[in-house]
Amino acid sequence: LFFYACNQVPIVPYGGATSIEGHILSPNGGVCIDMTLMKRVKALHIRDMDVVVEPGIGWMELNEYLEPYGLLFPLDPGPGATIGGMCATCCSGSLAMM
């Protein structure tokens, strides 16, 4: 990956595949990296209400993990959406708060 990044070759992440907008297109070539198996919760800081996750975890999976702690990730973009995709597209969904 370092080789590709140094040579300005586009690196396009692939996640939940729920997008209908073609976010994995790279018309000038590049490398597509599959993030679907990166689903771990790396750290949970309950006091700060902060969680560190890998990009392939779905928001529903995250909520299952958070439920025993009385926490909730309130956004709802759709059943298959991943955190990485939500961050990449500024996605929020029907339960977003302003």
C-alpha positions as CSV (number, residue, x, y, z in Angstrom):
1,L,0.0,0.0,0.0
2,F,2.8,2.4,0.7
3,F,4.1,1.9,-2.8
4,Y,0.8,2.8,-4.3
5,A,0.3,5.8,-2.0
6,C,3.8,7.1,-2.9
7,N,3.0,6.9,-6.6
8,Q,-0.3,8.7,-6.3
9,V,-2.4,5.7,-7.3
10,P,-5.9,6.1,-5.9
11,I,-6.8,3.8,-3.0
12,V,-10.6,3.3,-2.7
13,P,-12.0,1.5,0.4
14,Y,-14.9,-1.0,-0.1
15,G,-17.3,-1.5,2.8
16,G,-20.9,-2.5,3.2
17,A,-21.8,-2.2,-0.5
18,T,-25.1,-0.5,0.4
19,S,-24.4,2.6,-1.7
20,I,-26.3,3.2,-4.9
21,E,-24.1,6.2,-5.8
22,G,-21.0,4.3,-7.1
23,H,-18.5,5.3,-4.3
24,I,-16.1,2.5,-5.3
25,L,-15.6,3.8,-8.9
26,S,-12.2,4.9,-9.8
27,P,-12.3,6.0,-13.5
28,N,-8.5,6.8,-13.5
29,G,-7.5,3.4,-12.1
30,G,-6.4,2.5,-8.6
31,V,-6.6,-0.1,-6.0
32,C,-9.8,-1.1,-4.1
33,I,-9.3,-2.4,-0.6
34,D,-12.1,-4.5,1.0
35,M,-12.9,-3.4,4.6
36,T,-15.7,-5.9,5.2
37,L,-13.8,-8.1,7.6
38,M,-12.6,-5.2,9.7
39,K,-15.5,-5.3,12.2
40,R,-13.9,-5.1,15.7
41,V,-14.5,-2.7,18.5
42,K,-11.0,-1.6,19.4
43,A,-11.8,0.5,22.6
44,L,-14.8,1.7,24.5
45,H,-14.5,4.7,26.8
46,I,-17.8,4.8,28.7
47,R,-17.0,7.9,30.7
48,D,-16.3,9.9,27.5
49,M,-19.0,8.1,25.5
50,D,-16.4,7.4,22.9
51,V,-15.8,4.2,21.0
52,V,-13.0,3.3,18.6
53,V,-14.0,0.9,15.8
54,E,-12.7,-0.6,12.6
55,P,-14.4,0.7,9.4
56,G,-16.2,-2.5,8.5
57,I,-18.4,-2.7,11.6
58,G,-22.1,-2.0,10.9
59,W,-24.0,0.5,13.0
60,M,-26.4,-2.2,14.0
61,E,-23.5,-4.4,15.2
62,L,-22.1,-1.5,17.1
63,N,-25.5,-0.9,18.9
64,E,-25.6,-4.6,19.9
65,Y,-22.1,-4.2,21.4
66,L,-23.1,-0.9,23.2
67,E,-26.5,-2.1,24.6
68,P,-25.2,-3.8,27.7
69,Y,-23.5,-0.5,28.7
70,G,-26.7,1.4,28.3
71,L,-25.3,3.3,25.3
72,L,-26.7,3.8,21.8
73,F,-25.3,5.0,18.4
74,P,-28.4,6.9,17.3
75,L,-27.9,7.2,13.6
76,D,-29.9,5.0,11.2
77,P,-28.9,5.1,7.5
78,G,-30.1,1.6,6.7
79,P,-29.5,-2.0,7.8
80,G,-26.3,-2.7,5.9
81,A,-24.4,0.5,6.5
82,T,-21.0,0.4,8.0
83,I,-19.3,3.0,10.2
84,G,-16.5,3.6,7.6
85,G,-19.1,4.2,4.9
86,M,-21.1,6.5,7.1
87,C,-18.0,8.6,7.9
88,A,-16.9,8.7,4.3
89,T,-20.2,10.0,3.0
90,C,-21.3,12.1,6.0
91,C,-24.3,9.8,6.4
92,S,-26.7,10.1,9.3
93,G,-30.2,8.7,8.6
94,S,-33.6,9.1,10.1
95,L,-32.6,9.3,13.8
96,A,-29.9,12.0,13.3
97,M,-29.9,14.9,15.8
98,M,-29.0,18.5,15.0
